[in-house]
Amino acid sequence: MDIVFIEDLRIDAVIGIYDWERRIRQTLSFDLEMAFDNRRPAASDDIADTLNYKSISKRLQSFVEASSYGLVETLAERCADIVREEFGVSWVRLKLSKPGAVRGARAVGVRIERGIRPE
């Protein structure tokens, strides 16, 4: 199975459990890997046959910017659901990073996999 990826998609959101975090927007970084058979779009050379990473990026941007979750775990789960349900992706690996959240660390966050990765 082929992998379509989006790397370091940066989106500003209200995220966090502390009062001060609820009053600001923080930049989050998303890395996604999605299972997709690229043989058909490669043969047709038609964007309509692809897993359109621009459409996925815009949808996640819209959703995340409007969200207001306390936990990155919750936001990651919702984003994975969107990718799988709205774009018909059978398997997704999503890494959500929150840069600067912990002193001394470049970023913290979660990496989740949902669905069954085809062979």
C-alpha positions, 0 to 999 in steps of 0.5 A: 500500500502506498502512503500519502503524507502531510508533514508539519501542517501548522494550525493555530488553535485554542488548546490546553487545560490551563486558564492562560491557555484558554485565552490564547491561540497556540500553533500546533503541528500535524504530521499525517500518513494515510494509506492510499493506492496511488496506481489509479491516479498515476495511470490517469494523471487526474487529481480527481483520482487522488487522495487530495492532500490539499483538501484534507489540509484545508478541512483539518485547518478549518476544524482545528481553528474552530476547535477548543479542546483541553487535550491534544489526545482529544483533538488528535482523535477527532482529526483522525476521525475526519480523515477516515470518515470524510476522505475514505482513508482506511488507515491513518497515522497522525502525529500532533505536536504542541511546540514549546509546551514543556520547558526544555523540549522542542515539542510534546504531543501524541502519535496515534494510528487508526484503522488497519494498515493494508499490506 
